[in-house]
């Protein structure tokens, strides 16, 4: 009941913004603060909340969390492997000295090669965040704090992209729909799941996704400037940021040629000059060669192979060498992640039963078409792109590029199974495109009756999406097993919310 009252408040709040147009910006700002405060509440109060704030000494190296700080200490001593006082080869446990006592820490998902432990995850978060922060402040950054900050920035960039794209291709956006869109994006793009149960995986994903969105923003500025020098600078920075994203999520390397193609295409169609096009291409490729060389050397120095990131040496309860990513896995992933029906628990509809997924993961309990039905509007994206092509070719290319990257991400991620943090990478982009499409079609509609009907449809989708996503967030099968003993109990949260 409390959750439904909160949703009702958000809807009334959105209509208040429509009634008082002079204060629209204030309503938008309050909406942003509500979402960011929600992220803070989830990150600060759940799943090892004691390790939220940065500290001079990180004492909480629980399973799969704060590993980057172990490598920070190693880098400061010019080592690439995790420094350990003792390695138990049988159990693959890691020990540290604390007050002359040995504390055992199970380092799940690190790579074990030639009797040394290596961080399997990419080097980018260390280079961009952990190491600079530690060198400047002599304080260790925590995974939870970094993911909280990155999640807020990701949310803000999504709003920036929607605002800028909408202003150029959409007229007369209903204020109440825009306000509700802010909450829909903030609460239903799986970022609450990311900040709720932050581990090293979420650091890698939010880092890479933040850098990808930053590349989108810079590409927006690129297509809106005619200054040649600025274009070259933006071109270089876009490439560099994309390369950094690969250092967090290796499959993001597939996005680099997509960006390169659109940049080259724009340059050639504008100038019809081969020399300028070649120069643009060369500037884009320079960061790729530089950072690519760093990653190659980093891999070879650790695993004696330029192509090995540590995947096959990973310490896990899954034998990754047996994970063969086939077309069958892709089809199963698409079925589970998009179409999986809710499987109700016999006790309460708010504790959905975990269903068996495919490949390496089975966390998600219901398909994203059920959790966020607004993405169904993406079936109209071909029609939308045709209309945009006739009016604004630059933004047609911009949205087409985001669409292609989303499709590539869907194909890659769905090989891996039903893993909630992986779904975030493409679902958030799908929601971005869906909101843009909905705003476009509702603004294009001339009939008042149809406009009113679309408003009702959007509000219904909004209520359903917020309700089901919040229910799933506190779903017993999804997250209760991971909470610390001193956290708020699952039953208390359910009682409070419902």
Secondary structure as UniProt FT lines:
FT   HELIX           2..19
FT   HELIX           21..23
FT   HELIX           24..45
FT   HELIX           49..51
FT   TURN            63..64
FT   HELIX           67..76
FT   TURN            77..78
FT   STRAND          86..88
FT   TURN            89..92
FT   STRAND          93..98
FT   TURN            99..100
FT   STRAND          101..105
FT   TURN            108..109
FT   STRAND          111..113
FT   TURN            114..115
FT   STRAND          116..118
FT   HELIX           124..125
FT   HELIX           126..130
FT   HELIX           131..137
FT   HELIX           143..169
FT   HELIX           175..188
FT   HELIX           191..196
FT   HELIX           200..223
FT   HELIX           228..246
FT   TURN            247..248
FT   HELIX           250..252
FT   HELIX           253..271
FT   HELIX           274..303
FT   TURN            306..307
FT   HELIX           311..313
FT   HELIX           320..322
FT   HELIX           327..339
FT   TURN            349..350
FT   TURN            359..360
FT   STRAND          361..362
FT   HELIX           368..371
FT   HELIX           373..380
FT   HELIX           381..391
FT   HELIX           393..413
FT   TURN            414..415
FT   STRAND          417..418
FT   HELIX           420..444
FT   HELIX           448..473
FT   HELIX           476..479
FT   HELIX           480..482
FT   TURN            485..486
FT   HELIX           490..497
//
